[in-house]
């Protein structure tokens, strides 16, 4: 529940309950991953003010039914960019926990993508299929506007380009809008392209050549991102095996690419020999059991938060399987959205997304040199950029 106290100018609730989150104080190197046990476990109430977030805003509009939380993790590199998730959370603590975790992840993603942006995230508590209205979205937009540009919002689970068009009627800080309104449109296009670039880098690091030609790639999930990825792989000469919980998605893909083979489910997919596993559906796809069964040499996919536990990255390393950190390779979407701020150019955003190849190679090389998993190496590179570039704001400029 969100408090009914008198409204703060930024919508911040001052009731004690609103300042509690069922998360532990995070380890900045690992806790931004959904799969970590600290994220999945309810470890008791911990004060938000003892976490490393700069600002957490509680937003409530009784008439429209809006109950939302905006979490700004860091503005060291610039305004905090992150999408708005519309989801029927079980309770307020679960919503707060998700906002804190996701906003921290965006700090790492934006940093490693080389963007001058910090990390933030918003969650709206409710069922997007029944609770989403124009009034609610516009009320939410006014709370975003009240933050004065510290937080830039975009699409996430449960929100779409058309929703951001509505939010933008009340704020200058809504991005990921539809092309009809000058926005970047569907960000899954460059998300998939970035995953492909990361996979090429993994192939270079593993086999000495940046191509998937002649390799078998198993893609779990062929929704928007997965289907675009399959197209890149087919064009590159890979043999592709797919699965999806939605038979219609597989049928649509097969109509475009008849040469693609389909597995009945993820278990069958994993049991089929392949060189690369590409999780492109739900998070937590890589648990200990799955990793123990993987037949390939590379894991690189578009799904968020793929690691289902804190030891999985090291388990992959122990088995000699190269893991391409998800928030590194799937950053094409946020790069696409960020470009909208400058007057969207697909060519420019695609060129920037291509650099994921070079960053991934740096991560793999650093992991080898330091004797750690690529997940740890990626975190370290992201943190170093936040420190080194973020400190430049302390150099005073004349006004």
C-alpha positions as CSV (number, residue, x, y, z in Angstrom):
1,X,0.0,0.0,0.0
2,X,1.1,3.5,-0.7
3,X,0.7,6.0,2.1
4,X,-2.1,8.6,2.1
5,X,0.0,11.3,3.8
6,X,-0.1,14.8,2.5
7,X,1.7,14.9,-0.8
8,X,5.4,15.8,-1.0
9,X,6.2,18.2,-3.9
10,X,7.8,15.2,-5.7
11,X,5.3,12.7,-4.5
12,X,7.5,11.2,-1.8
13,X,5.7,9.3,0.9
14,X,6.9,10.1,4.4
15,X,5.3,7.2,6.2
16,X,7.8,4.7,7.7
17,X,6.4,1.8,5.7
18,X,7.1,3.5,2.4
19,X,10.8,3.7,3.2
20,X,11.2,0.0,3.7
21,X,12.3,-2.5,1.1
22,X,12.6,-6.3,1.4
23,X,16.1,-6.4,0.0
24,X,19.5,-6.6,1.6
25,X,22.2,-4.0,1.3
26,X,23.7,-4.8,-2.1
27,X,27.1,-5.9,-3.2
28,X,27.6,-3.4,-6.1
29,X,29.6,-6.0,-8.1
30,X,26.8,-8.6,-8.2
31,X,23.5,-7.5,-6.8
32,X,22.2,-5.8,-10.0
33,X,21.6,-9.3,-11.4
34,X,18.1,-10.6,-10.9
35,X,19.3,-14.1,-10.4
36,X,21.4,-13.4,-7.3
37,X,20.0,-14.9,-4.1
38,X,20.1,-11.5,-2.4
39,X,17.6,-10.3,-5.0
40,X,15.3,-13.4,-4.9
41,X,15.2,-13.8,-1.1
42,X,13.1,-11.8,1.3
43,X,15.8,-11.0,3.8
44,X,13.8,-8.6,6.0
45,X,13.1,-4.9,5.9
46,X,16.1,-2.7,5.3
47,X,16.0,1.1,5.1
48,X,16.1,2.4,1.6
49,X,18.3,5.3,2.8
50,X,21.0,2.8,3.8
51,X,21.2,1.5,0.2
52,X,23.3,3.2,-2.5
53,X,20.4,4.9,-4.3
54,X,20.3,8.6,-4.7
55,X,16.6,9.0,-4.6
56,X,13.4,6.9,-4.4
57,X,10.1,8.7,-5.2
58,X,6.7,7.3,-4.3
59,X,3.9,8.5,-6.6
60,X,0.2,8.2,-5.9
61,X,-2.9,9.6,-7.6
62,X,-6.1,8.2,-6.1
63,X,-8.5,9.2,-8.8
64,X,-6.6,7.5,-11.6
65,X,-5.4,4.6,-9.4
66,X,-1.7,5.4,-10.0
67,X,0.7,3.8,-7.5
68,X,4.2,4.1,-8.7
69,X,7.8,4.1,-7.5
70,X,10.7,5.9,-9.3
71,X,14.2,4.8,-8.2
72,X,17.2,6.9,-9.2
73,X,20.3,4.8,-8.5
74,X,23.0,7.1,-9.9
75,X,23.3,10.3,-11.8
76,X,27.1,10.2,-11.7
77,X,27.3,9.9,-15.5
78,X,24.2,11.9,-16.4
79,X,20.4,11.7,-16.0
80,X,19.1,8.4,-14.9
81,X,17.6,6.5,-17.8
82,X,15.5,3.4,-17.4
83,X,12.1,2.1,-18.5
84,X,8.8,2.0,-16.7
85,X,7.6,-1.5,-15.7
86,X,3.8,-1.9,-15.3
87,X,3.3,-5.1,-13.3
88,X,0.8,-6.5,-10.7
89,X,3.2,-6.9,-7.8
90,X,2.1,-8.9,-4.8
91,X,2.8,-6.0,-2.4
92,X,4.6,-2.7,-2.1
93,X,7.8,-4.3,-0.8
94,X,8.1,-6.4,-3.9
95,X,7.6,-3.3,-6.1
96,X,10.2,-1.4,-4.2
97,X,12.7,-4.3,-4.4
98,X,12.2,-4.5,-8.1
99,X,12.7,-0.8,-8.7
100,X,15.9,-0.8,-6.6
101,X,17.3,-3.8,-8.4
102,X,16.4,-2.7,-11.9
103,X,17.6,0.8,-11.4
104,X,21.0,-0.4,-10.2
105,X,21.2,-2.7,-13.2
106,X,20.6,0.3,-15.5
107,X,23.6,2.2,-14.0
108,X,25.8,-0.7,-15.0
109,X,24.2,-1.1,-18.5
110,X,24.4,2.5,-19.4
111,X,28.0,2.9,-18.1
112,X,29.3,-0.1,-20.1
113,X,27.4,1.0,-23.2
114,X,29.5,4.2,-23.0
115,X,26.4,6.5,-22.5
116,X,26.5,9.7,-20.5
117,X,23.6,8.4,-18.5
118,X,23.0,7.1,-15.0
119,X,20.6,4.4,-14.0
120,X,17.0,4.6,-12.9
121,X,13.8,2.6,-13.2
122,X,10.1,3.1,-12.4
123,X,7.5,0.5,-11.6
124,X,3.7,1.0,-11.7
125,X,1.8,-1.3,-9.5
126,X,-1.2,-2.8,-11.4
127,X,-2.3,-5.0,-14.2
128,X,-1.5,-3.3,-17.5
129,X,-4.3,-5.1,-19.2
130,X,-7.0,-3.7,-16.9
131,X,-5.6,-0.8,-15.0
132,X,-3.8,1.2,-17.7
133,X,-5.7,4.3,-18.7
134,X,-4.9,7.7,-20.2
135,X,-5.4,9.5,-16.9
136,X,-3.1,7.1,-15.1
137,X,-0.3,7.4,-17.6
138,X,-0.6,11.2,-17.7
139,X,-0.6,11.4,-14.0
140,X,2.6,9.3,-14.0
141,X,4.0,11.7,-16.6
142,X,3.5,14.6,-14.3
143,X,5.5,12.9,-11.5
144,X,8.3,12.3,-14.0
145,X,8.2,15.9,-15.0
146,X,8.4,17.0,-11.4
147,X,11.9,15.4,-11.1
148,X,13.1,18.0,-13.6
149,X,15.1,15.7,-15.8
150,X,16.9,13.6,-13.1
151,X,15.0,10.6,-14.4
152,X,14.3,9.8,-18.1
153,X,11.7,7.2,-18.7
154,X,11.1,4.7,-21.5
155,X,9.3,1.4,-22.2
156,X,9.7,-1.8,-20.2
157,X,7.5,-4.8,-19.4
158,X,3.9,-3.8,-19.7
159,X,4.5,-0.4,-21.4
160,X,4.9,0.3,-25.1
161,X,5.7,3.1,-27.5
162,X,2.1,4.3,-27.6
163,X,2.0,4.5,-23.8
164,X,5.1,6.7,-23.8
165,X,3.4,8.9,-26.3
166,X,0.7,9.5,-23.7
167,X,3.2,10.0,-20.9
168,X,5.0,12.5,-23.0
169,X,1.9,14.7,-23.1
170,X,2.8,15.6,-19.5
171,X,6.6,15.5,-19.5
172,X,9.6,16.3,-21.6
173,X,11.5,13.3,-20.2
174,X,9.6,10.4,-21.9
175,X,11.6,8.5,-24.5
176,X,11.2,5.4,-26.6
177,X,8.2,7.0,-28.3
178,X,6.6,5.8,-31.5
179,X,8.0,6.9,-34.9
180,X,4.9,8.8,-35.7
181,X,5.9,11.2,-32.9
182,X,9.6,11.4,-33.9
183,X,10.6,8.6,-31.5
184,X,12.9,5.6,-32.1
185,X,10.1,3.1,-32.3
186,X,10.7,-0.6,-31.6
187,X,13.9,-0.9,-29.6
188,X,14.0,-4.7,-30.1
189,X,15.6,-4.2,-33.5
190,X,18.9,-2.9,-32.1
191,X,18.7,-5.0,-29.0
192,X,19.0,-8.1,-31.3
193,X,21.7,-6.4,-33.3
194,X,23.7,-5.8,-30.2
195,X,23.3,-9.4,-29.1
196,X,24.5,-10.5,-32.5
197,X,27.6,-8.3,-32.1
198,X,28.3,-9.7,-28.7
199,X,28.0,-13.2,-30.1
200,X,30.4,-12.4,-32.9
201,X,32.9,-11.2,-30.3
202,X,32.4,-14.4,-28.3
203,X,33.1,-16.4,-31.5
204,X,36.2,-14.3,-32.1
205,X,37.5,-15.0,-28.6
206,X,36.6,-18.7,-28.6
207,X,37.3,-19.8,-32.2
208,X,39.5,-17.0,-33.6
209,X,36.9,-15.8,-36.2
210,X,34.0,-13.3,-35.7
211,X,31.4,-15.3,-37.4
212,X,28.8,-17.9,-36.6
213,X,29.0,-19.5,-40.0
214,X,28.9,-23.3,-39.7
215,X,28.0,-23.1,-36.0
216,X,24.8,-24.3,-34.4
217,X,23.0,-21.6,-32.3
218,X,20.2,-22.6,-30.0
219,X,17.8,-19.7,-29.4
220,X,15.3,-20.0,-26.5
221,X,12.5,-17.5,-27.1
222,X,11.7,-16.1,-30.5
223,X,9.6,-13.1,-29.6
224,X,10.7,-9.6,-30.9
225,X,14.4,-9.8,-29.9
226,X,14.8,-13.5,-30.6
227,X,13.2,-13.4,-34.0
228,X,15.4,-10.5,-35.1
229,X,18.5,-12.3,-33.8
230,X,17.6,-15.4,-35.8
231,X,17.6,-13.3,-38.9
232,X,21.1,-12.1,-38.3
233,X,22.3,-15.6,-37.6
234,X,20.7,-17.0,-40.7
235,X,22.3,-14.3,-42.8
236,X,25.7,-15.1,-41.2
237,X,25.4,-18.7,-42.2
238,X,24.6,-20.3,-38.8
239,X,22.5,-23.3,-38.3
240,X,19.7,-22.3,-36.0
241,X,17.5,-24.3,-33.6
242,X,14.7,-22.5,-31.7
243,X,12.0,-23.0,-29.2
244,X,9.3,-20.9,-27.7
245,X,6.3,-21.4,-25.4
246,X,4.2,-19.8,-28.0
247,X,3.8,-22.1,-31.0
248,X,2.5,-19.2,-33.2
249,X,5.8,-17.4,-32.7
250,X,7.7,-20.4,-33.9
251,X,5.3,-20.8,-36.9
252,X,5.8,-17.1,-37.9
253,X,9.6,-17.5,-37.7
254,X,9.5,-20.8,-39.7
255,X,7.5,-19.1,-42.4
256,X,10.3,-16.5,-42.8
257,X,13.2,-19.0,-42.4
258,X,12.1,-22.5,-43.4
259,X,15.6,-23.8,-42.7
260,X,15.3,-23.1,-39.0
261,X,14.6,-26.2,-36.9
262,X,12.4,-26.2,-33.8
263,X,12.6,-28.0,-30.5
264,X,9.4,-28.8,-28.6
265,X,10.7,-27.1,-25.4
266,X,13.8,-25.8,-23.7
267,X,14.7,-29.3,-22.4
268,X,14.8,-30.7,-25.9
269,X,16.7,-27.6,-27.1
270,X,19.4,-28.1,-24.4
271,X,19.6,-31.8,-25.2
272,X,20.4,-31.1,-28.9
273,X,24.1,-30.5,-29.7
274,X,24.9,-26.9,-30.3
275,X,27.8,-24.5,-30.1
276,X,26.0,-21.4,-28.7
277,X,23.1,-21.1,-26.4
278,X,21.1,-17.8,-26.7
279,X,18.5,-17.3,-23.9
280,X,16.1,-14.6,-25.3
281,X,13.0,-15.1,-23.1
282,X,12.7,-15.0,-19.3
283,X,15.4,-14.1,-16.8
284,X,17.0,-16.8,-14.6
285,X,17.5,-19.1,-17.6
286,X,20.9,-20.1,-16.4
287,X,20.7,-22.2,-13.2
288,X,23.1,-24.8,-12.0
289,X,21.2,-27.7,-13.6
290,X,21.0,-26.0,-16.9
291,X,24.7,-25.0,-16.9
292,X,25.7,-28.6,-16.0
293,X,23.9,-29.8,-19.2
294,X,25.0,-27.2,-21.7
295,X,26.8,-28.9,-24.6
296,X,28.2,-25.7,-26.2
297,X,31.1,-23.3,-25.8
298,X,29.3,-19.9,-25.6
299,X,26.2,-18.4,-23.9
300,X,25.1,-15.1,-25.4
301,X,21.4,-14.0,-25.5
302,X,19.0,-11.1,-25.2
303,X,17.2,-12.0,-22.0
304,X,17.8,-9.9,-18.9
305,X,19.2,-11.2,-15.6
306,X,20.1,-14.6,-17.0
307,X,22.1,-15.8,-14.0
308,X,19.8,-17.6,-11.6
309,X,22.3,-17.6,-8.7
310,X,25.5,-16.0,-7.5
311,X,27.7,-19.0,-8.4
312,X,26.4,-19.6,-11.9
313,X,28.9,-17.3,-13.6
314,X,31.8,-19.1,-12.0
315,X,30.2,-22.5,-12.8
316,X,30.2,-21.5,-16.5
317,X,33.8,-20.5,-16.3
318,X,34.7,-23.7,-14.6
319,X,33.1,-25.7,-17.5
320,X,35.0,-23.6,-20.0
321,X,31.8,-22.0,-21.4
322,X,32.2,-18.3,-22.3
323,X,29.4,-16.2,-20.9
324,X,28.6,-12.9,-22.6
325,X,27.1,-10.7,-19.8
326,X,23.5,-10.0,-20.7
327,X,23.4,-6.3,-19.8
328,X,26.4,-5.8,-22.0
329,X,25.2,-7.5,-25.2
330,X,21.5,-6.5,-24.9
331,X,22.3,-2.7,-24.5
332,X,21.4,-2.0,-28.1
333,X,17.8,-1.1,-27.0
334,X,18.9,1.5,-24.5
335,X,21.4,2.9,-27.1
336,X,18.5,3.2,-29.5
337,X,16.3,5.0,-26.9
338,X,19.2,7.3,-25.9
339,X,19.7,8.4,-29.5
340,X,16.2,9.7,-29.5
341,X,17.3,12.6,-27.3
342,X,19.4,13.9,-30.2
343,X,16.8,13.6,-32.9
344,X,16.7,9.9,-33.7
345,X,19.0,8.5,-36.4
346,X,18.8,4.8,-36.9
347,X,22.1,4.7,-38.7
348,X,23.8,6.6,-35.8
349,X,22.3,4.3,-33.2
350,X,23.2,1.2,-35.1
351,X,26.8,2.4,-35.5
352,X,27.0,3.0,-31.7
353,X,25.5,-0.5,-31.1
354,X,28.2,-2.0,-33.3
355,X,30.7,-1.0,-30.6
356,X,29.3,-3.8,-28.4
357,X,31.6,-6.1,-30.3
358,X,34.7,-4.2,-29.1
359,X,33.5,-3.8,-25.6
360,X,32.7,-7.5,-25.3
361,X,36.2,-8.4,-26.5
362,X,37.6,-6.1,-23.8
363,X,35.5,-7.8,-21.2
364,X,36.6,-11.3,-22.3
365,X,40.3,-10.3,-22.4
366,X,40.0,-8.6,-18.9
367,X,38.3,-11.7,-17.5
368,X,41.2,-13.9,-18.8
369,X,43.8,-11.6,-17.5
370,X,42.3,-11.2,-14.1
371,X,41.2,-14.9,-13.7
372,X,37.6,-14.0,-13.2
373,X,34.3,-14.6,-15.0
374,X,33.2,-12.2,-17.7
375,X,30.4,-11.2,-15.4
376,X,32.8,-9.9,-12.8
377,X,35.0,-8.3,-15.4
378,X,32.1,-6.4,-16.9
379,X,31.0,-5.1,-13.5
380,X,34.5,-3.9,-12.8
381,X,34.7,-2.0,-16.2
382,X,31.3,-0.4,-15.6
383,X,32.2,0.7,-12.1
384,X,35.5,2.1,-13.2
385,X,33.8,4.3,-15.8
386,X,31.3,5.5,-13.2
387,X,34.2,6.5,-11.0
388,X,36.6,8.0,-13.5
389,X,34.1,9.8,-15.7
390,X,31.6,10.6,-13.0
391,X,34.1,12.5,-10.9
392,X,34.6,15.0,-13.8
393,X,31.5,16.9,-12.6
394,X,33.5,18.0,-9.6
395,X,35.6,20.2,-12.0
396,X,33.8,23.6,-11.7
397,X,32.9,25.3,-15.0
398,X,32.2,29.0,-15.4
399,X,28.5,30.0,-15.7
